[in-house]
Amino acid sequence: MPVNLNAPDPTALHAVPGVRLGITMAGIRKADRRDLSVIALDEGASVAGVFTSNRFCAAPVQICRQHLAGVAAGGAGIRAILVNTGNANAGTGADGLARAQQSCQALAQLMGVQPEQILPFSTGVIMETLPVDRIIAGLPAAISALRPDAWGEAALGIMTTDTLPKAASTQVQIQGQTVTLTGISKGAGMIRPNMATMLGYVATDANINPALLQALVTEAADASFNRITIDGDTSTNDSFVLIATHKAAHARIESLESAEAKILRAALIQVSQRLAQAIVRDGEGATKFITIVVEGGRDEAECKLAAYAIAHSPLVKTAFFASDPNLGRILAAVGYAGIADLDQTLIDMHLDEVLVVQAGGRHPAYREEDGQRVMKQAEITVRVSLNRGQASATVWTCDLSHDYVSINADYRS
């Protein structure tokens, strides 16, 4: 079972004016499974996104980048997002690009827009031919199902190995007007910073200058989806998209330094972190949710190096699964993280409130039974103090269990 994660209450997911969602079963990989989603946007909406750093990126990622670049160059705005599960359309060469383009053309024709106004997304098995005929056949049903309150169904429709849907929603006041942010995400494995096998979509009706969206979505990703890791694998299909419909009645936000932008930024980061942490809580086979804080660094970059080294270590992650306080594995990970002039005699480490290491060595009062007590918890915080500066970084991860191997060994069967 996921770690302290419940399915979202669909009634708590606020509709975003200017956004409608439609989900259907197209039989892309398995029958009787929601696997095709359309998110339709009113004319005038703005879209920005960040995508995988994997150089072997999927065909839909390539097309999304092209279509967003076209908008930036003065082309018509994005009018729909098309998502299929079951097939990643990655490692499929020119044929995969052609099939992704065919799906955009088919949806564009049904909606009366241009193919360049469609953003395609795929998630699932890599290096298999995309069954574009099934996608095209399923589009009319998805369009017929479009409605503004279908966020909960859309969260179900983008799942692959996820055990629960992931969604988050909030409302804030800007200049006395209610502004809504609602989002969904999917992911449970092949998760690593620099985007993971995850898809994330957040929409808001905030009235903001479209030129500010790219900086906003990048900042939100860096504070959320780029701070999670399950297995250290960076996927071919990762995408995080921010939609602004500009329907809210407040004056347009023109600067990210304004008070209004700061309210919107905080709400976006909050929603994004909830979606990102839900991915870790639903990590394949996960039994522990682990927060890793590295503080006292000279800069954030070295803190992130140490945090990711801990979070990616199979030895650390299996120790957490076993509730085994073999905490020297954490120190070893800090040591090989790549901080060249690290002084080990300055390092302190806490496991929740338990001081384990002081000045680079085992604290005299530390008892293994105290460490084990914390290790048995479902939620654990590891705090490493480098004591060489003021910077800090936080990363969220999970343990590595027998079930992780089983899930991935059986993934295609």
N, C-alpha and C positions, 0 to 999 in steps of 0.2 A: 504494500500500500504506500501511496505517496506520503511524504513527511509533513504532517500537519497541513494538508492541503485538501480543501473541499471544492466541489464543483460550484461555480458561481451561480448565484441566484439570478435568473434571467430578468426578473422584475427590478433588480437593482442596477441594471445596465441601461443607462439613459440613452435614449435616441439622440442622435446628432442631426440637427436640421441640415438638409442637403445631402444626406447619405442614406441609401437603401441597400439592403442585403438580401440575396436570394441564394438558397442552397438546394442541391438536388443530389440524387444517386445516379451516377453515370456509368457505373461498372468499370471504372478505369483499371482497377486491379482486382477488386473483390466485389461480388454482388451484395446488394442490400447494405450498402455503406455510403454515408454522406461523403462525397469525394469531389464535388465540383461547386465552387462558390463564385458568385458575381457580386462585387461591391460597386454599385452605380453612384456616380457623383453628379450633382447638379452642375450645370454650366457655370463657370466662374470659380469653381473650386481650384485650390492650388495643392500641389503634391511635391514632396521632397523625400529622398530616401538615402540610406546607406546600405552597402552590400558587402558580400564576402570579400575577404582579402585573399582567398584561395585563387591562385592563378589559373586553375583548371575549373573556372566558374561555369555554371550551367547556362544552357541556351537562353532560358527566360531572363536570367540576370543580365546577359549581354544585351538583350532586346530592351529590357527596362532602362538600362543606362542610355541606350540610343534614343529611346522615346523621351526620356526626361531631358536629355541634351537638346533635343529638338524643341521642346517647350522653352528651355532657357534661351534658345536662339530666336525665339519669336513665333514658334509654331503654336497650333491650337492646344488648349489645355487638356489635361487628362480627364476622361469621362468615366472610366471604369477600370476596376482591378479584377483580374480573372485568376483564380487559384484552383489548381488541381492537386490532389494527394494521390499516393500510390505509385507515382512515377516521377523521378526528379528531372528527367530530360537533361541529364548531365553526362558527359562523356559520349555524346551522340553525334558529334561533328556537324557537318553542313546539313545533314538530314534533320537533326534535332532543331537547328535554327529555322529551317523551312517549316517544320511542324508547329513550332511555337508561333511563327508568323501567320500560319493558316488559322490557328485558333484566334489570334487577334483580328484577322480579317473577318472571320465568321461572326464574332461578337459585335464588331463594328457595324457590319451590315444589318444585324438585327436591331441595333440601337440607333442607326442612322447617323453614325459618326465616322471618323477616319480611323484606320488601323493604328496610326501613330498615337491615337488618343487612348489606347488600351495598354495597360501594364500587365503582362503575364507572369505568374509565379507557379512553380512546381515544387513538390516535395515528395520524397519516397525513395525508391530503389534507383541507384545510379547505373548508367550504361545499359539501359533498356529502352527500346523504341517507344516513344510517346504515342499512345493510341488516340491520335487526334480525331479520328472518326467518331469515337465515343464521346469525346469532349464536345464536338460540334453537335452531335445528336442530343446531348444533354442541355445545351444552352437555352433552348426555348423554355424548358421547365424551370431552370434557374431564374430566368428573367420574369416568368410568370409569378414566381414566389417572392419577388422583390418587395420588401417592406422595411420601414425604418426601425422596427423594434426586434429585428432578427439577429442581434449581436450574439445571443446565447447559442443559437443554431449555427451561426458562422464559426463560433469557437469550436463546436463539435466537428464542423465540416472540414477544418484544416488539420485535424489530428492525424498522426501516423502511429508511432509506438507510444504516444501519450496514453496514460490511463485515465486522465481527466481533462476536460476542457479548461482553458485558461482565459480569463477576461477580467477587466478592471474598469471602473468608471468613477468619475468624480465631477463635481460642479463647484465653481468658484465665482466670486463676484468681481467684476471689473467695471469700474465707473458706475456702480450700482446696477449693472446688468448681469444676469446669470450666463455664465459661459460653461459649456459642457465639454468634457473629454472622456471618450470611451475607446477602449482598445481590446484586442485579442492577440494571443500569441500561441505558437505551438513549438514543441521541442521536448525531447527527453534523452536523446543520445547524440553522439557526434557534436558535442558542445564544447567550444573553446572560445576564449576572447578573440577579438577581431571578427566578430559575428560567428554564430554557430549554426548547426542544422536547425535553424529556427526561422520562423516567419513571425513578424510582428507588424500590426497595423493599429495606429492610433489616429482617431479623427477628432477634430474640434471645430466648433462653429466660431471660434475666436476670429475677430476681424483684424488681421495682421498683414502687413506688407509681405507679399509672396517672396520678395528677395531675402527676407529674414529666415525663411523656413529651413534652408539647408544648414545654417549654423545652429539652429535650434534642435533639429533632429540629430545632428552630429553630437552635440553636447549631451542630449538625452541618452543616446546610445552609449557614449563613453561612460556615463554614470550608471548604466544598467546592464544592457546586453553584453557590453564589452567587459563586464566585471564578473561574469559567470563562467564556470568550467565544470564539466562532468567527467569527460574522458580525455581531454586534451586534443581532440580531433577537430580541425577547422573544416567546416563543410563547404560544399560547392555551391550551395543554394541560398545561403543566409541573406535575409532581407529585412529591413525595418523601415517602414514607411509612415510618414506623417502627412495627414490630410487636413487642410484648413478650408472650410466652406465659406467663411467670412459672413455668416448669417447673423451673428450676434449684433446687438444694437449699439454697442459702445463705439467710440471714435477709433479709427484705425490706428493700430500700434505701428509706429514708424521707427522705433529704436529699441534694441535689446537691452539698453541701459535704463529704459523708462520703468517706472513703478509698475505699470500695467504688464510689461513684458516679464518682469521678475515674478509676478503672480502666476502668469501663464507658464513660465519656465519651471517653477517649483511644482505646479500641478502636473505638468508633463513628465518631469523626472519621477514624481511619486507614482504615477500610473505605470511608467516604463519599468521602474524597479519592482513593482508588484508583479508585473507580467514576467520579468526576467527571473525573479526569485521563484515564481511558480514553476518555471522550467526546471530549476535545480531541485525543488521539492518533489517533482515528478520524475527525477532522473531515473534512468533504467536500472531497476533493482535497488534504488537508494533506500537506506534506512535511517540516515542521519543528514541533517541540514547543518552545514558548517560555515560559520563566518570567520574569515581570516583577516585580521587587522595587523598591518605592519606600520609602525609609527616610529618617529624619531629619526627619519631618514634625511639626507641632505636635500633630496628632491623626490617628487612623487614617482619618477621613473624607477629609481632604485628600490623604492618601497614596493612597487608593482612587480619588479623582478623577483623579489623575495616571496611576495604573496603568491604569485603564480607558480613558483617553484614548489612551494608547499602544496598548493591546490592540485597540481598535476601529478604529484608523486604517487605512483601505485603503492609504494610501501607505506606511505602515510595514510592513504585512503583505505587500504586493507586493514591497517591497525585500527582505524576508527570503526570499521565494520565489525571487527572482533572485540571492540571495547577494550583493546589492549593498550595500556599507557606506555607504549614503546616510543617515548617522546624524543629520543635521540634522533629518530628519523626526521623530525621536523627541523632540528638543528642542522642536520646534514644537508637538507634541502636549502636552507638559508645559506649555508656555506658554499654550495655550488651554483647559487643563483646568478652569479656573474658580477657581484659587487667586488671589484678588484682589491680595493684597499680596506675591506671590512675588518674591523677590530673585534674579534670574538670576545674579548674580555669586557666589552661594554654591553653585551646583549643580555636582556632580560626576557623571560617568556612566561605568560600566564595561560592557564587552561581554565576558562571562565574566571572565577575569583581566586583560583589556586595558583600561587606563585611557584613555578616549577624550576625555573632557571634564573639565577641572579649573577651578574658580572661574568657571564659565560660558563658558569658551572652549576651543578645541581644545588638548589637552595637547601641549606642544612635542615630546615624544618619540613621539607617536602616529603610526603609519604605516598607510596604508590597506591594505597587504597583510596586516597583523595583523588588522584588522577583517574583511577578506574571509575569512581563514582560519577565523575563528570563525563567520562567516555561512554557511559551507559545511557546518557540522555539522548533524546531525539534531536535536540538543538544544542549546539556547542559553539563557543567562541574561542578561537586561538588568537592571542595577542602577543606579538613579538615586538619588542622595543629595541631599536638599533642604537638609540642614544647618541646620535651623531648629528642631529639637526631637528627641524620642526615639521617636516613633511610627513604625510601618512597616505595610506591607500587601503581600500577594503575590497575583498573578493569573496564571492559566495560559491561554495562547492558542496559536494556530497561524498559519501563513502563509496567504496567499490566492493560489490557483493558477488556471490555466486550467481545470482539472478542476472546480473549484467552480462555475464558470459553466455548464459542460456538464452537470453532475449536476442542477443546479436548473432548467436550461432543459428538460431531458428528464424531469423528475420525474414528470409525469402521463402520459407516453406509455408 
